[in-house]
Amino acid sequence: MAVSAKPTAFAQRLIGWQRRHGRHELPWQGQPADPYRVWLSEIMLQQTQVTTVIDYFDRFIKRFPNLQALARATEQEVLALWSGLGYYHRARNLHACAREIAFHRAGRFPESAQALAALPGIGPSTAAAIASTVFGERAAILDGNVKRVLARLTCAEQPWGSPALERALWKQADDRLPKRSSDMPAYTQAIMDLGALICRPKAPQCGRCPVASDCQAHRRGQVDRYPVPRIKRAVPQRQLYWAVCSSAQSVWLMQQPSAGIWPSLWLPWTIDPDALPRNWDKTITALQHVIEVRHSLTHYRMLISVAMLRHDGDQAPAGAPEGLKPFGWAEALSLPLPAPVKRVLARLYPVARATDGGPRRSKPA
């Protein structure tokens, strides 16, 4: 794959387009660029759409207006505010990174992509985005939008997600950088905007593209062929069983370990049907099936069968695992909860309040 236009000309066309047609009102943009806001947005934007991130970003800035405020927060406070955004390791790394910079680096962000990449949760592309946008370093980014742009520009034949494609596109990204560091903030935003607004996954707007003349896929009339799809593999499904122990006033939850898919978050009683707890026969008759939840993660899908166990006592139900704790419904909904748990509790909360005789049957979530 060869660069199809002189790097300087390519970069300048993108920069000129971005100034006229790009995004200039995102809540993390500003002059001069604020490293805290740029960093926070870049962590949130990892594997997440801008439209989803904006509301979370606004809530974070309202609660944690600066790095010191975030560093002083507890991990549970950060996870609670992150709840529903997914990929929770990002939130834990965000908090660890804030503490590292605030307490060990005098509150100052490193100014090079190499130094930034050594901090928790900041990979090469995120580091380059911060360094180029805030500090003007000539550092290439390679997020999902940029990969798609470069794959079409060069008709990259390697399948999406393959190491070979990553290597080839990193070289392309490096080769196309503008020569002047003063152009880097605008260029970095421009190539991200091009992928988000013009070179979209479906129905790309090639007629509005400032670099369409450089695009090999466009010249061949094969834009829809690129990027080459990833090699498809069967997506496994896992079955989970949750028992939501609750009364009209409270619901019982337990915190997960610090490792796993939902680190340090709160879940209902998770039941392994192949290893039922002792005294299960005393509780099984009180269970009422209310909801089935489907939830997709990166590498597999979940089918979660949820049942409610009416429980009015102060002690955990018989056979319950150690660590199951009662919370008022409103308090429970403010805990760090995975998205499917939040959906389930929000659904059951009005049911619990409306009846003293047990939950009504609910429609699938």
URWOLIN-V582272 format. One record per residue. N is the residue number from 1. RES is the residue in one small letter. NEAR is the number of other C-alpha atoms within 12 Angstrom. D_CENTER is the distance of its C-alpha to the mean C-alpha in Angstrom with 2 decimals. Layout:
N_RES_NEAR_D_CENTER + N_RES_NEAR_D_CENTER
//
This chain:
1_m_23_31.33 + 2_a_22_32.99 + 3_v_29_31.85 + 4_s_25_33.54 + 5_a_23_34.20 + 6_k_19_35.12 + 7_p_24_31.99 + 8_t_21_33.38 + 9_a_22_34.20 + 10_f_32_30.85 + 11_a_36_28.99 + 12_q_28_31.43 + 13_r_30_31.13 + 14_l_38_27.36 + 15_i_32_27.80 + 16_g_23_30.55 + 17_w_26_28.54 + 18_q_32_25.56 + 19_r_22_28.00 + 20_r_15_29.43 + 21_h_21_26.65 + 22_g_28_23.24 + 23_r_27_20.82 + 24_h_17_22.37 + 25_e_12_21.24 + 26_l_21_17.55 + 27_p_26_17.43 + 28_w_36_16.60 + 29_q_27_19.46 + 30_g_19_22.89 + 31_q_16_26.10 + 32_p_15_26.20 + 33_a_24_22.54 + 34_d_24_21.28 + 35_p_33_19.62 + 36_y_38_17.86 + 37_r_34_16.31 + 38_v_36_15.50 + 39_w_45_13.92 + 40_l_42_11.81 + 41_s_38_10.66 + 42_e_38_10.10 + 43_i_43_7.88 + 44_m_38_5.67 + 45_l_32_6.31 + 46_q_33_5.48 + 47_q_22_5.04 + 48_t_23_4.57 + 49_q_21_8.19 + 50_v_26_10.29 + 51_t_17_11.90 + 52_t_19_9.10 + 53_v_27_8.24 + 54_i_25_12.01 + 55_d_22_12.90 + 56_y_33_10.53 + 57_f_33_11.78 + 58_d_23_15.27 + 59_r_20_15.24 + 60_f_34_14.21 + 61_i_25_16.93 + 62_k_16_19.37 + 63_r_22_18.98 + 64_f_26_18.57 + 65_p_21_20.38 + 66_n_26_20.78 + 67_l_34_19.97 + 68_q_25_22.81 + 69_a_23_21.68 + 70_l_37_18.27 + 71_a_29_20.18 + 72_r_24_22.67 + 73_a_26_20.29 + 74_t_22_20.01 + 75_e_30_17.03 + 76_q_27_17.42 + 77_e_26_17.35 + 78_v_37_14.06 + 79_l_37_12.51 + 80_a_33_14.32 + 81_l_35_12.96 + 82_w_39_9.29 + 83_s_35_10.46 + 84_g_30_9.03 + 85_l_35_5.43 + 86_g_36_5.09 + 87_y_30_5.16 + 88_y_37_7.68 + 89_h_31_9.30 + 90_r_34_7.30 + 91_a_41_9.08 + 92_r_37_12.21 + 93_n_28_12.37 + 94_l_36_11.92 + 95_h_39_14.82 + 96_a_27_16.79 + 97_c_37_16.59 + 98_a_40_17.77 + 99_r_29_20.58 + 100_e_27_21.56 + 101_i_30_21.99 + 102_a_24_23.59 + 103_f_20_25.93 + 104_h_17_26.73 + 105_r_19_26.43 + 106_a_14_28.11 + 107_g_21_25.00 + 108_r_22_25.00 + 109_f_35_22.22 + 110_p_30_23.60 + 111_e_26_24.54 + 112_s_25_24.18 + 113_a_31_21.30 + 114_q_25_22.97 + 115_a_22_23.11 + 116_l_34_19.57 + 117_a_25_18.33 + 118_a_21_20.27 + 119_l_28_18.16 + 120_p_26_15.53 + 121_g_30_12.04 + 122_i_37_13.42 + 123_g_27_14.10 + 124_p_29_16.79 + 125_s_36_15.10 + 126_t_38_13.21 + 127_a_40_16.59 + 128_a_40_18.49 + 129_a_47_16.61 + 130_i_45_17.47 + 131_a_39_20.93 + 132_s_38_21.90 + 133_t_43_20.76 + 134_v_38_22.11 + 135_f_30_24.85 + 136_g_31_25.92 + 137_e_32_25.68 + 138_r_34_26.28 + 139_a_40_23.10 + 140_a_39_21.41 + 141_i_43_17.73 + 142_l_34_16.42 + 143_d_36_13.02 + 144_g_31_12.85 + 145_n_34_14.99 + 146_v_38_17.45 + 147_k_42_17.88 + 148_r_42_18.88 + 149_v_43_21.27 + 150_l_47_22.90 + 151_a_46_23.25 + 152_r_43_25.15 + 153_l_41_27.14 + 154_t_37_28.45 + 155_c_35_28.51 + 156_a_34_26.68 + 157_e_25_27.88 + 158_q_26_25.56 + 159_p_24_23.11 + 160_w_27_19.41 + 161_g_23_17.57 + 162_s_20_20.90 + 163_p_13_21.77 + 164_a_17_24.67 + 165_l_30_22.62 + 166_e_27_20.48 + 167_r_20_23.79 + 168_a_28_25.42 + 169_l_40_22.76 + 170_w_27_22.44 + 171_k_24_26.19 + 172_q_34_26.02 + 173_a_39_23.48 + 174_d_25_25.77 + 175_d_26_28.89 + 176_r_36_27.89 + 177_l_39_27.19 + 178_p_33_29.63 + 179_k_22_32.47 + 180_r_20_32.25 + 181_s_22_29.64 + 182_s_19_30.19 + 183_d_30_28.69 + 184_m_34_25.42 + 185_p_39_23.41 + 186_a_41_24.53 + 187_y_43_24.13 + 188_t_46_20.53 + 189_q_44_19.64 + 190_a_42_22.03 + 191_i_46_20.63 + 192_m_38_17.07 + 193_d_33_18.83 + 194_l_41_21.00 + 195_g_37_18.27 + 196_a_30_16.58 + 197_l_29_19.97 + 198_i_32_22.56 + 199_c_39_21.62 + 200_r_27_19.35 + 201_p_27_18.75 + 202_k_17_21.43 + 203_a_14_24.45 + 204_p_26_24.10 + 205_q_21_26.38 + 206_c_31_28.56 + 207_g_14_31.41 + 208_r_19_29.50 + 209_c_32_28.12 + 210_p_32_29.71 + 211_v_38_29.71 + 212_a_31_30.68 + 213_s_22_33.97 + 214_d_30_32.24 + 215_c_33_30.14 + 216_q_28_31.79 + 217_a_31_29.99 + 218_h_27_31.20 + 219_r_18_34.71 + 220_r_18_34.87 + 221_g_16_33.61 + 222_q_21_30.89 + 223_v_31_27.65 + 224_d_23_26.46 + 225_r_26_27.13 + 226_y_34_24.57 + 227_p_35_22.18 + 228_v_27_23.86 + 229_p_20_21.75 + 230_r_16_20.47 + 231_i_13_23.02 + 232_k_12_22.49 + 233_r_9_22.59 + 234_a_9_23.05 + 235_v_14_19.99 + 236_p_14_21.29 + 237_q_17_21.18 + 238_r_19_21.43 + 239_q_22_23.41 + 240_l_26_22.72 + 241_y_29_25.12 + 242_w_35_24.51 + 243_a_43_27.40 + 244_v_48_26.70 + 245_c_47_29.67 + 246_s_44_30.49 + 247_s_32_33.24 + 248_a_30_33.50 + 249_q_28_32.70 + 250_s_31_30.16 + 251_v_41_27.64 + 252_w_42_27.30 + 253_l_38_24.05 + 254_m_33_23.45 + 255_q_29_20.99 + 256_q_25_19.39 + 257_p_14_20.11 + 258_s_17_18.10 + 259_a_13_17.31 + 260_g_13_15.92 + 261_i_24_12.95 + 262_w_32_12.97 + 263_p_28_14.46 + 264_s_29_16.67 + 265_l_42_15.55 + 266_w_40_18.40 + 267_l_42_19.55 + 268_p_40_22.88 + 269_w_38_25.56 + 270_t_34_24.38 + 271_i_26_27.47 + 272_d_19_28.40 + 273_p_15_31.18 + 274_d_8_32.74 + 275_a_12_33.13 + 276_l_20_33.94 + 277_p_21_34.77 + 278_r_15_38.38 + 279_n_15_39.88 + 280_w_21_37.46 + 281_d_14_40.51 + 282_k_16_40.86 + 283_t_24_37.55 + 284_i_25_36.99 + 285_t_14_39.44 + 286_a_23_37.57 + 287_l_28_34.31 + 288_q_25_33.56 + 289_h_28_30.98 + 290_v_29_29.01 + 291_i_31_25.67 + 292_e_28_24.00 + 293_v_31_20.23 + 294_r_25_18.34 + 295_h_26_14.74 + 296_s_22_13.11 + 297_l_22_11.13 + 298_t_14_11.03 + 299_h_15_14.66 + 300_y_17_16.31 + 301_r_18_16.79 + 302_m_22_17.96 + 303_l_23_20.97 + 304_i_31_21.46 + 305_s_33_24.94 + 306_v_38_25.18 + 307_a_37_28.57 + 308_m_41_29.81 + 309_l_38_32.40 + 310_r_34_34.60 + 311_h_30_35.20 + 312_d_21_37.13 + 313_g_19_38.11 + 314_d_18_37.18 + 315_q_18_36.81 + 316_a_28_34.12 + 317_p_36_35.17 + 318_a_24_37.39 + 319_g_24_35.62 + 320_a_32_32.28 + 321_p_28_30.42 + 322_e_18_30.81 + 323_g_21_28.14 + 324_l_28_27.88 + 325_k_27_28.26 + 326_p_32_29.14 + 327_f_28_27.34 + 328_g_22_28.43 + 329_w_30_26.36 + 330_a_21_25.14 + 331_e_22_24.32 + 332_a_33_22.47 + 333_l_32_20.24 + 334_s_26_19.38 + 335_l_32_18.36 + 336_p_37_14.93 + 337_l_39_14.53 + 338_p_35_12.27 + 339_a_31_11.89 + 340_p_35_15.03 + 341_v_40_17.01 + 342_k_31_16.49 + 343_r_25_17.64 + 344_v_39_20.58 + 345_l_45_21.74 + 346_a_25_21.55 + 347_r_29_23.64 + 348_l_42_26.09 + 349_y_32_26.60 + 350_p_22_29.02 + 351_v_27_30.71 + 352_a_34_31.36 + 353_r_24_32.77 + 354_a_15_34.92 + 355_t_18_36.80 + 356_d_17_38.60 + 357_g_18_39.50 + 358_g_29_36.20 + 359_p_31_33.27 + 360_r_25_33.90 + 361_r_21_32.53 + 362_s_24_29.31 + 363_k_15_28.04 + 364_p_19_25.24 + 365_a_24_21.70
//
